[in-house]
Amino acid sequence: MEKAKKKIAAVKERIANKREKQPDKNTVSQNRLELLVAIVNRSKTEFFLDLIQSFDVNMQSVVLAHGTADAKMLELFGLNNSDKSVIFGVIQEDKIPEAFAALDDKFKTIKNGKGIAYTVPLTGVIGTLIFGFLSNNRMVKGEQEK
């Protein structure tokens, strides 16, 4: 019983020490990055690319897709086109609420502008220069400056 209490105390102490420890100079803890995925009608792809880019998204990729509804379902709902685009972009964590608000507004107000968007956290990016590009941060210095 004593051993278990000592182990628990040691683990709690290690956790507390990690929280207090400052990151080293090569660790970037601010502006975490997430992968933004937006599925939109193909006819509105350019509009949504421009909108997403306005939130400091430097890199975007578009994949053409096709909806899963068959012709009978499309006719039933009065839809005539199931061509979609999937937009992938890397966005800073602190810009996500603003981007989602803008996307939600456009999804509701633009004719044929329906869509869905979500993010997936990125757990690691290799190199500070790549991180600087993806986060649209020109101030990130190289890992080793001479």
C-alpha positions in Angstrom: 0.0 0.0 0.0 2.9 2.4 0.8 4.6 1.5 -2.4 1.5 2.4 -4.4 1.2 5.8 -2.7 4.8 6.6 -3.3 4.5 5.7 -7.0 1.4 7.9 -7.3 3.2 10.8 -5.6 6.2 10.3 -7.9 3.9 10.4 -11.0 2.1 13.5 -9.8 5.5 15.2 -9.2 6.7 14.4 -12.7 3.5 15.8 -14.2 3.8 19.0 -12.2 7.5 19.3 -13.2 6.5 18.9 -16.9 4.0 21.7 -16.6 6.5 24.1 -15.1 9.3 23.2 -17.5 9.7 25.8 -20.3 10.0 24.4 -23.8 13.5 24.5 -25.3 14.3 27.1 -28.0 13.5 24.7 -30.9 10.1 23.8 -29.6 7.2 25.7 -31.0 4.2 25.5 -28.7 2.1 28.3 -30.1 -0.1 28.2 -33.1 -0.7 24.5 -33.3 -1.8 23.4 -36.8 -4.8 21.5 -37.8 -5.9 20.0 -41.2 -9.1 21.7 -42.4 -11.3 19.5 -44.5 -14.2 21.2 -46.4 -16.6 19.3 -48.7 -18.4 21.7 -51.1 -20.2 21.7 -54.4 -17.8 21.6 -57.2 -19.2 24.8 -58.8 -18.3 26.8 -55.6 -14.7 25.4 -55.2 -12.9 28.6 -56.2 -15.1 30.7 -53.9 -14.4 28.5 -50.9 -10.7 28.3 -51.7 -10.5 32.1 -51.6 -12.5 32.2 -48.4 -10.3 29.7 -46.6 -7.1 31.4 -47.9 -8.2 34.6 -46.1 -7.5 32.8 -42.8 -3.8 32.6 -43.5 -4.0 29.1 -45.0 -0.9 28.9 -47.3 -1.3 25.4 -48.5 -4.6 24.0 -50.0 -5.3 20.9 -52.1 -8.5 20.1 -53.9 -9.7 16.6 -54.6 -12.7 16.1 -57.0 -15.4 13.9 -55.6 -18.8 12.6 -56.3 -21.7 12.4 -53.9 -23.1 9.0 -52.8 -26.7 9.6 -53.6 -28.1 7.7 -56.6 -30.2 9.3 -59.3 -33.5 8.4 -57.7 -32.5 10.1 -54.4 -31.2 13.2 -56.2 -34.5 13.4 -58.1 -36.5 12.9 -54.9 -34.8 15.8 -53.2 -34.8 18.0 -56.3 -31.0 18.0 -56.7 -29.4 17.8 -60.1 -25.7 17.6 -59.4 -23.7 15.5 -56.9 -20.3 16.7 -58.1 -18.3 17.7 -55.0 -14.8 19.0 -54.2 -12.9 18.1 -51.0 -10.6 21.0 -49.9 -7.7 20.2 -47.6 -5.8 23.0 -46.0 -3.5 23.6 -43.0 -4.8 26.2 -40.6 -3.6 27.6 -37.3 -5.6 26.5 -34.3 -6.5 30.0 -33.1 -8.0 30.8 -36.5 -10.4 27.9 -36.6 -13.4 29.5 -34.8 -13.4 32.5 -37.1 -13.0 30.3 -40.2 -15.8 28.0 -39.1 -18.1 31.0 -38.4 -17.4 32.3 -41.9 -17.9 28.9 -43.6 -21.1 28.3 -41.7 -22.4 31.7 -42.8 -21.5 31.0 -46.4 -23.0 27.5 -46.3 -26.3 29.0 -45.2 -26.5 32.1 -47.4 -24.9 31.2 -50.8 -27.1 29.6 -53.5 -25.7 26.0 -54.0 -23.2 26.7 -51.3 -24.0 23.9 -49.0 -21.1 22.1 -47.5 -19.5 20.6 -44.4 -16.2 21.4 -42.7 -14.1 19.9 -39.9 -10.6 19.8 -38.6 -8.1 17.1 -37.6 -5.2 18.0 -35.3 -1.7 17.6 -36.6 0.6 16.0 -34.0 3.9 16.9 -35.6 5.5 18.8 -38.4 9.1 18.1 -39.4 11.3 21.2 -39.4 10.7 24.8 -38.3 10.8 26.2 -41.9 8.0 23.9 -42.9 6.1 24.9 -39.8 6.7 28.5 -40.6 5.3 28.1 -44.1 2.3 26.1 -43.1 1.4 28.5 -40.3 2.0 31.5 -42.5 4.6 32.7 -40.0 7.6 34.4 -41.7 9.3 35.0 -38.3 10.1 31.3 -37.7 13.9 30.9 -37.8 15.8 27.9 -39.2 16.7 25.1 -36.8 20.4 25.9 -37.0 21.6 29.3 -38.0 25.2 29.9 -38.6 
